[in-house]
Amino acid sequence: MSEVQLRAEGLRQAGLARVREHRLDEAIVFYDQALVVCTDEEARELITINKADALITLEQNGPEVAELARVIMRRRNPRHVCLAAYALQYKHRIEQDFKRALFYGHLALRAAEELNELEYKRAVLVDLGNVYEMESEVEKAIECFEAALSLISATDETHKRSRGYTLENLGYCRLLNGQTDDGIELIQSAIPYLDDETGLAEAYVDLCFGFLEKQELERAQFFGEAGLRLATEERQVRNAHYLLGEVACKTGDTVTADFHFGELARFYPAFKNLKSLLFAIDLRGMVNFKL
């Protein structure tokens, strides 16, 4: 590797390090510097994918994001095809364009299988499971999550959080399938692997849902309140208020139910009669808590 290539790779690695530290704006600066220095086309392609991935995570666009589809069409390097397709899968998932997310997810999965890269395959399967979950295709989501879990050792500290998220999502899918006890057990088994507030809030809110299904209202309330305290995403806050409102309705605590349904109604100002509707109808069977 020439001195110029070494310099470019050093800058790329610096960018990757910033991504791991969630300092994405700084990562993009390093990727831009690497692109200025780099003269090797294949290396430039990889830096472009890395920058596009950071932009997508920031929910931004740019020429590098537009380049991802061309990377896939060129098929210069199967690893690059996998990474580009995986990035586009994530982009379309967060934009809730699930048809395109599934298309690119399966492209990424085929590339990972061609490479025999278990790490890539695991990551793609988890994201595919997430998309199927959002599409309410529960059986397909379960297949993806189970396949991903088979590739993660229970003692692997490197993928500890990934194992936790996968177990949690699999547990939620079991709840939707009516396998309430199995779902609760899976979600509880995920908790020791989750070291972030977002993951823990997700687990606690889903446990609230599970125990509400079992009519164990005291436990449902406990986990719902714990999830609400930790919630970092608007979706989690909405779900926690809705479920806690349902718990309060079932215990006859109309004051608390009114509070939680009122807080939920704040997110839907155009829906003037939402609170009244929630008191009248249990919507749990119509709600996808992952959207």
N, C-alpha and C positions, 0 to 999 in steps of 0.2 A: 504494500500500500504506500502510495506516494505521500510526501509531506502535506500536500494540499488535501488529499483524501483523509489523512489522519486528523487534520485540523477540522474538516467538515464533520467527521464522525464524532470528534470531541464535543463540538457544539451541539450536535444532535443528542448525544448522551446527556449533556447539560440540560437540554430541553426536556428530555424524558424524566430526569430527576425532578425538575420543577413540576411536571405533571403529577408525579407521585406525591409531591408535597401540596398539591392542589393550588399551585401558583401558576395558573394557566396563561395569564397575560405575559408573565416573564418567560414561560416556555416558548411562546410564539416569537418573542424577540430573538431567542437563541436559534429557533428554526429559520427565521429570516436571515440571520447571519450565516447559518450553514448553507442556505441556498445561494447566497452571494459568493461564497467561497467555493462551493462544490462544482466540479466540472464533469464528473462521471454521471451518465444519464440514469443508470440503475440506482445509484446512491441518491440522486436528486429525487427520483420517484418515491423512495422510502421517506425522505424528509418531507416531501409534499403530503404524503399520507399522514405522517405524524402531525403536521401542522393542521391539516384538515380535521383530524380527530379532535384536536384541542379547540378549534373553532366551533365544531359541532357541539362539544360539551358546553361551550359558552353560549350556544344557540345563536351563533353568528354564521354568516355566509362569506364566501370569498372565492377567488379563482381556484384555490387548492381544493375546496369542496367540490366545485364543478369538475375538477380533473379526475375525481375518484372513479366515475363511470368509464372514463377513457383508460384508466389504469386496468380496469377489469377487461375491457375490450382488447387491449394490447396483449394481455397475458404474457408479459415479459418475464414475470417471476411468480410462481404459484403462491409464494408467501405474501407477496404484495397484493395479489388478487384476493386472498383471504382477508387481509387487513383492511383493504379498501371496501370490500363487500360488508365486512363487519361494521365499519364506520357508517356506511350508508344504511345498514339495518337499524343502527341506533338512531341515526338522524330521523328516519321515517317513523320510528316508534315514538320518539318524543313529540313528533308532529302529529301523531295519531293517524298516520297514513299506513294502516296495518297491512294492506295488500302489498304495498311496495316493501315494507319492512320484512314480510315473510319471503318475498322474492329474493331480496338480497341476503337474508339470513340463510336460506337454503343454498345460495351460491357460496357463501362463506363456509358453510358446513361441508359442501362437496370439496372445496379447496383444502380445508383442514384434513379431511379424510385422505385426499390425494397426497398431502404432505406427511400423513401419519403423525400429525402434531396433536397430541392429546390435550395440551394446554389450550390451544386454539379451539379445538372441538368442544371442550368443556365450556369455555366462555360463550361460544356461539349457541350451544344448546340452552344455556341459562337464558340468554336474550330471546331465543325463539320461544321458550316456555313463557317468558313474560308477555310476548306478543299474543300468543294463543290464549293466555289468561285474560288479557284485555279484550280479546275478541270473544270471550266466554266459550272458547273451544276447550273445555276443561280436560277431556281425555287426552287430547294432543299435548296440552300443557303438562299433564302428569307424565306422559312418556318422555318429554324433553327433560324435565326436572329429574326424573329417576335415572335417565341415561347420564346426565351431568354428574349426579351424586356417585354413580359407579366409577367415575374418573377422579374422584377426590377422596383421598385417604382421610379417615376420621382423625388421624394423628398429625396430619400435614398442617403445620402452623402457617405456611405460606398462603394457603387458601382458606384460612380459618373463617374470615368474614364471608367469603363466597359460599362456603358450606352452610353457614348460618342463613344467608339470604335464600339459598336454594331450598333448604329444609322448611323455612318459613313459608315460601311460596307454594311448595308442595302441600304443606299442611292446610293452607287456605283453600287450595283446589280440592282437597279431601273434604273440607267442610262443605263446599259447594256441591259435592257429589253425595252428600248425606251421610258421609262416614265421619260423623262428628267426633267420636272418641279418638279415632286415628288422627284426625286433623289436629285436635288439641294436643295430642301427644307429640306429634311432629313439630308443632310450633314451640312447645315447651322445650323440646330437645334442641331447638335452634338458638335459644336465648344465650346459653354459655358461649356460643361462637360469635355473638353480635357485640361489638365494642363501640358502636356509634349510636347516637340518639335517634337517628332516622330509622335504623334497623330495629331498635328496641321498641320505638313507638309503633312501628308497623306490626310487630309481634303482639304487643299488648292490645292494640285495637282489634286485631284479628281474634285474639283470645276472648275479648269482650263479646265479639260476634258469636264465637263458638259456645261460650257458656250461656249466652242469651238463648241460643238454639236449644240448649239442654234445660232451660228454665232455672238455671242456677244463678239467680239474679244478684246475689251478694257478690259472688266471684266476678260476674260480668261487670258490675259497677266498679269493683276494685281495679280490674284491668283497663276498663274504659277510662277511668280517671287517671291512671298511670300513663296511659297512651296519650291522653290530652296534655298532660304536663310536659311530656317529652316531644310532642309533635313539632316537626320542623318544616313540614310541607302543608300547604293549604288543604290538600286532599285529606291528609290525616286529621286535621282539625275538624273538617266537615264530617268525616266519618265518625269521629269520636263523639261529637255533639249529637249526631243522629242516633247512634246506638245508645248513648246514655239517656237520651230522651225516651227511647223505646223501653229501656230498663225502668225508668221512672214511671212511665205509663203503666207498666205491668205491676209495679208495687203500689200503685194508687197515689203516687206523689206527684200531683198535678202541677205544683209550684215548680219543682225541679224540672219536670218535663217541659213546662212553658219556657223556662230559662234556656234549656238546651235547644229546643226547637226554634226559639227566638234567635239564638246565636247562629244557628244553621241558616235561618231565613235571611240573615244579613248578607250571605253570599249570593242570594238570588233576589235582588231588589225588584226585578221586573215581575216576579211571581208573588203577587200581593196576598194570596190566600194559602201560601205554603204551610204556615203553622197550623191552620185549621185542618188542612188536608192530612198532615202528619198525625194529628190527634185522631183523625177518623179512620185512617188506613195504614196498615203495617206494610211498608214498601220493601222490606228486606229481600223478598224474592225477586224484586225488579232492579235492584241496585248492584252494580259492579263496583266493589270497593277499591279496585285497582285503577279506576279511571278518575 
